[in-house]
Amino acid sequence: MIQDICEVYHNEYKEQKPKSSDYCMFVKDRSVLLKKQEDNITFFTYGEVSNYVKIEDIIYLFAIGDGENQKKYFLCRSMSLPDELLQGYTYENQNVFRTAKPKEQAFAGITACQLANWYENTKYCGHCGTELVHDHKERMMRCPSCNAMHYPKISPAVIIALTDKNRILMTKYAGRDYKKYALIAGFTEIGETVEETVKREVMEEVGLRVKNIRYYKSQPWSFSDTLLMGFFCELDGEDTIRMDEEELSVAEWVNREDMTVTFDDVSLTNEMMIAFKENKYQY
Ligand SMILES: [Zn+2]
């Protein structure tokens, strides 16, 4: 999956300045400034841009790796690089990180994108409207007027592999660019457990009851500010699908041997479908 990188990801916030070999990320509207050769991507280092950026516009994001090989990533919130330096660099939409290599840089890119988006949308206090300031100890924006604390937004959501003996319920979304098969998924609402989300989403989207709900794995999915939690569960009773046509264009039972999914090493949805197809998941 996209977060399964070889090096350790350190996400604890610590106020600090970049070294010249650290990466400087420029992000706007879910696009990241990068250099791309086929699928290989790279970002500017601080050394390359230090003459053109103000140190007060730079925020520490995270580090990947340990010891001498550790790379730190910083967000740069001003952009005034000269044209000759930008040679070969373009702003690429976040979807590039689904296939970009090396994997560490793809994970860094999408994670930086989520953090940048949060900073961009967290400039003023939602309670009193005052301009926020960064806290010195943790990743949090504080209101100097009313002291309200604003933390990064992560929305919990579930992915559901609903099975019935040798078959699994596969879906396709309605009205989205993503045309491949998916599993039922949905956001957790306030006041419910994630297991209740599983039951509710299955009932809402396909009109079926479930039993034997089992947690599988989770995945940070920065493309939509989400923390995904995967569950397997079994059909309880009647198998007739009543599809929500606003959410889905396809919902059908597919036999294990008829599944056309291929391994992509990116999404939890894909891993769960492959686990069922290859009969590797046991309740
Ligand atoms: Zn306030």
Residues whose N, C-alpha, C, O or C-beta is under 5 A from the ligand:
A	BS01	ZN	C125 H127 C128 G129 T130 C143 S145 C146 N147 A148
